[in-house]
Amino acid sequence: MSLSAAEQVTPAPPSGGRKGGSRAVKARSQRQIGRWERVGFQGPSLLVLVLIVLFPLIYSVSLSLQSYSLVLPGRTGQWVGLENFQRILHDSDFFHAVGVTVIFVVCAVTLETILGTVVGVMLDRLARFRRAITSLLLLPMITTPLIVGLMFNFAFNAQFGYLTWVMARIGLDPNGGVLNQGPTALAALILVDVWEWFPFIALMVIAGLRALPTSPFEAASIDGASTFQTYRYIMLPMLKPVLVVAVLFRATEAIREFDKVYILTGGGPGSATTVNDLYQYRISFLNWDLSYGAALGLVTFAFVLTLCGVLYRVLTRNEAQL
Amino acid sequence: MSTASVAPSRRIKTGLAFVVFGILALAYLSPMIWMVLSSFKHRIEIFESTPQLTFSPTFANYIEAFSTKGFGGNLKNSLIVATVSSLLALVIGVPAAYSLSRHRGRFQGTYLLLLLAARLLPAIVLSVPLFVLANKLGVGGSYFAVIVAHLTFSIPFTVWMMRGFFLAIPQSLDEAAQLDGCSMFGAFIRIILPLTAGGLAATAIFCFINSWNEFLFALILTGKSTATLPVAVPNLMTPIGTFWGQICAVGTVTVVPVLILAFIVQKYMIVGMTGGALAGD
């Protein structure tokens, strides 16, 4: 995997300080022009993002310190200090939602990593059909997530879903539909996510394998290593950087799972599949408790930002290595 | 990896592999295939408890959903939102990406990190302030509101992805163009941009797909007349029953354009999926 290969090729911009006075003046004036051009090129994006991302985030902070609702009477934006944040500490439903999210993310990403790595390695060894299979594997992850949820809602329907029929045939009695019982509903949600996303890991693994040098593998085969040993002790460690990035990407996406749960189970039965984003959606847009929703959002944001920092460090470290 | 030695029974092996992979692929994609098949089924065939593979196809579900129930309007809304937000993201993001690929400094590094953070920002975090602000400004339920919301992820995406493509073009080319009398802007428009045409098209397509597929922002920021396809589909699940045939029809229409577009940008899939943070091949 090459992280923007040209980066090392491109020399740093000349830092001026050349021989000859007039040249130095010219270089300086050019740098001045460069600065203005930079403002012209980068400025609009910065301005727009400040307006549509940064400002709403700051606005969200101010909302979280108020008691605000568009619908509930008497809550017109009174300042309440940290009350909303204190409320989080005693919100057992929130902690339940966080727990469900953790189970979902850990199970889904682990299964995706294992399955994705196995399929990726197998596909890499495949001489024929590799392109065709890779194209087919791409389809689920590009499909509209809400429609993915609908497809499986349809397939798992207790009365006429074809997967319900298949499960009954192979002796896995779904009795009353997998989506109608807490544990199986969560398992179904995880499986749907694995169905949708293990190809992402597989794709990353294939790309990672392409970038590996061949000499360690040759050396291993000369030394008489078995296939398993070669995989376990040579390929897997060399794939690790790619896998770390892939897993982090998947984790940041799985944490904000919303669309599929919304349509597959609606968070139910009970609250068995109510993940964090769905819980917050309910608080803000069904209970109309917008200020509390803002506070919950900020806590989530702080967490994702930490994860993002880790991801950035991993990415730039790889960039420096390659 | 090493190529397998040529076996005499190679043709049989290939045939066998074809059958095995074919069955696996069908099983893997069966939820999708089932949806497409069901969209052409009559009501009675859908509610059969044993899955029906043979049936007399009908377009009734499509006609009912798109002409009677107004999903044609939702299709139009999806097209408008995805097209406008992608174009805006390109116009705003591409020059920034170019500039960020040519200058490196503390500011540029910080800006890229912030862009990554913005892209990974969960939609739920922004949805609350954007909803309140949209209502205060009186633009709740408009195209404008949802397009702006989609820009919050498509601009950062465009910058990261296009920066990767610009980095792959040697800076000496800009310098040569500028020596020949081009301004920096002229060199960018006439020399560099045409060289990244493929990347530009891929970026545009990914922006389009991401906006087309987006659900949460569209759910809270669109109104009855501006609802996109994903927002409108769940309306077919009503207390008096779920119109599965029509859901499958609308689902098929939602998914097929995306799959066609994805097929076009297949070789950019890793770059697109990771938002340009990784350049695959």
Interface residues (C-beta under 8 A of the other chain):
Chain A: M1 S2 L3 S4 A5 A6 E7 V9 T10 P11 A12 P13 I33 G34 E37 R38 G40 F41 Q42 P44 S45 L46 V48 L49 I52 V53 P56 L57 Y59 S60 L63 Y68 L70 D124 R125 A127 R128 F129 I133 S135 L136 L137 L138 L139 P140 M141 I142 T143 T144 P145 L146 I147 V148 L150 M151 F152 F154 A155 N157 Q159 F160 Y162 L163 W165 W195 F200 L203 M204 A207 L209 R210 F217 V245 F249 T252 I255 R256 F258 D259 Y262 I263 N276 D277 Q280 Y281 S284 F285 L290 G293 A294 G297 L298 T300 F301 V304 L305 L307 C308 L311 Y312 L315
Chain B: M1 T3 A4 T14 A17 F18 F21 A25 Y28 L29 S30 P31 M32 W34 M35 S38 I46 F47 E48 S49 T50 P51 I92 G93 P95 A96 Y98 S99 L100 R102 H103 R104 Y111 L113 L114 L115 L116 A117 A118 L120 L121 P122 A123 I124 V125 L126 S127 V128 P129 L130 F131 V132 L133 N135 V148 A149 L151 T152 I155 P156 V159 R163 G164 L167 A168 I169 P170 Q171 M184 F185 F188 I209 W212 N213 F215 L216 I220 L229 P230 V233 P234 W244 I247 C248 G251 T254 V255 V258 L259 A262 F263 Q266 M269 I270 M273 T274 A277 L278 A279 G280 D281
